[in-house]
Amino acid sequence: MPTEIQLEQLKTQCGFVVDALLSGRVVPFLGAGVNLCDRPKGAPRWEKPGEEVGLPSGRELAEYLTAKFHYPALQKCVKCGNEALQPDLDLARVSQYGVMQLDEGPLYEWLRPIFVAPCSPTSVHSFLAKLPTPTADHSEDHFPLYVTTNYDDLIERAIGDDQYDLVFYNSSDDPPRFWHKEPGKAPQRIEGAANEYPYHFFEKRPVILKIHGTIDRSDEEREGFVITEDHYIQYLAEEPLENFLPSALLTKMRERHHLLFLGYSLRDWNFRVFLRRLKRNPKERYKAWAVLRTDDETEEQFWGKNGIHILNVELKVFVDELSRQLVDRVSKLSASAG
């Protein structure tokens, strides 16, 4: 648990986040750590698809694929001479090795059962899905934008069927493109100039943006993940995001909105690559927060350099405090309105 001083700082920062949430000015970014939020300390590690512990961390997924692809990840300890897995085992590198050895077919064959397994949304997903609809002056702030680098569909399931617009990246396209699925309709590729895409986002429902691909329970052909080193290189080297994403989504991430990073760390290339591509407008930039436990000065410097304030607490502690303050604030607003 945080110290008394840390707890007071947490309450203050959560107050700022609640203000922003109620005004519709927060864009949450969900990383792999979100799926570990409710896993009890001392619980068994994830080892294979379908386990009760839920979805894996990036490290656990890398270990799983290491075994599948026979990736040479063992190193000998200088002091004791025993062999152990590399402490900095990287999911992108392991995936790249596997694709070079066996091509992409086996990678997707082993990944899909993991992300279609019957896991339940976490308390983070549930909290975000139940956010009150802000009373906003601008249509783009009336409903939220949820951004995730995860391939699973837990945030979709938490919000509920036909309650959101889904925009997702498909790295298997040639060339790779974003797709849009409107409730009750078949997905369609966002072709041509994305800023001319004829659809009004945020006016009727929230938007889920999956920047590194998604599982598709109805059609595996639309599954194209950004996961190998080559995928990330391609992703970084592509044309500007303006050519791929509708302007309403980019504007919400770049201007007049706070960003809230949940479940990320410095080792997450998926976050770092996209943040570089995002290129937020400094004149329109609002404060951003990242919730993570760290004692790494390098990590703190990295986040600070990118204008992101670290909330050094467990994600579960943060969400519980945020939920408490939001319920209290909404209750007071309702009482004053009545």
Number of C-alpha atoms within 10 A of each C-alpha: 8 13 8 9 9 14 16 12 14 20 16 12 17 21 17 13 23 21 16 16 21 18 17 25 27 26 21 22 22 23 22 22 18 23 25 18 19 15 15 9 6 6 8 11 13 19 14 17 20 16 16 13 19 23 29 23 18 18 16 17 20 20 22 21 20 23 12 13 17 13 17 12 17 14 13 12 11 8 6 7 9 10 12 11 13 14 10 9 17 22 23 21 17 26 24 19 20 21 18 10 13 11 13 14 9 14 19 15 10 15 17 19 14 20 23 18 15 15 18 17 20 19 18 24 20 16 15 17 18 10 17 15 16 16 13 14 10 11 13 20 21 20 24 27 26 21 24 26 22 25 26 23 19 20 22 20 15 19 20 11 10 14 16 22 20 19 25 29 26 23 21 16 14 7 8 16 18 23 21 20 16 16 14 9 9 8 15 12 16 22 14 11 12 16 17 13 15 9 11 11 19 20 15 13 17 22 23 21 24 24 23 23 26 26 22 17 12 7 8 12 11 20 20 22 21 24 21 21 18 15 18 18 12 14 19 14 10 14 11 12 16 15 17 22 25 22 17 15 20 17 16 19 23 19 16 17 22 23 23 20 24 23 22 21 21 15 12 17 17 21 19 17 14 17 12 11 15 15 13 18 13 10 8 11 16 18 15 21 20 22 22 19 14 16 9 9 8 11 15 17 13 13 18 14 10 13 15 20 18 19 19 17 18 16 23 18 16 22 19 14 16 21 18 12 18 21 14 12 16 14 12 12 11 10 9 8 7 6
